[in-house]
Amino acid sequence: MNTLAECQLEQTSAVSRETGPERRSIIFDGNVRVCDYAFRARAGFTAKFGFPNVLAVEPHPFAGSITGFSFGRRLVLHLREASGTTLFHGEAILLWWGDDSRHGKRANFALDADQQGVHPLSGCLAGNRDGDVLMATFEDAPDTTPVPPGERALRRRLLALAHELPKDPKFRTWFLTHVDGEVGPDPEDMACALRRYCGIKSRSELLADGATAEQARGRLRGLIADWRNNGNDLE
């Protein structure tokens, strides 16, 4: 993967850009270091980045931003290798940001991604000092139809469960007796079957607006209710 020397994209300060009838705020456009990435049951795919070219005396790019799984600032992230290859381009939630004398400026995100169990940053070297450096653009996500924080939290919880349940052997066994059709032996087979049951192609659609997404959430909520009524429980 690329090194800091290979990523010479000049950092720019936050600016505004006209995009048709919307105006989005570019929060950051420059280099980020991959500090860590993982899959977590509640948040899904997460990624932590450092900002190696932001000076200590400069403000953090996300200073003052609201953070957290339920209420965090919603953004559009575009992550690219030095070659220009896109690793991720989609929405994300700002989970945390910090600035300290040891590690400098960092930020952690939950990525809205469903890539058949493969993290968008899979293959990247992670580390606070020697992690791969990517080119990144962070801007505010369009929000033409605002979702109340409580509803957004419920949608995120359903998304997390859609990732978590296929890994549970007890759920798979129960699911086979509850719905028609064959399900293969792997968690991803179960995930595909669950997407078919909900009528969606990607689990990230559970976060969307519209009748199709609401129908999918309703089917998943009903399935989970039946699962719990069968004597099982969720954390």
Secondary structure, DSSP 8 states (H G I E B T S, - for coil): ---GGG-----B--EEEEETTEEEEEEEEEEEEEEEEEEETTTEEEEEEE-TTS-TTS--TTTT---STTT--EEEEEEE-TT--EEEEEEEEEEEEEEETTTEEEEEEEE---STT--TTTT----TTT--EEEEEEEE---SS---HHHHHHHHHHHHHHHHGGG-HHHHHHHHHHSSS---SSHHHHHHHHHHHHT-S-GGGGG--SHHHHHHHHHHHHHHHHHHHTT----
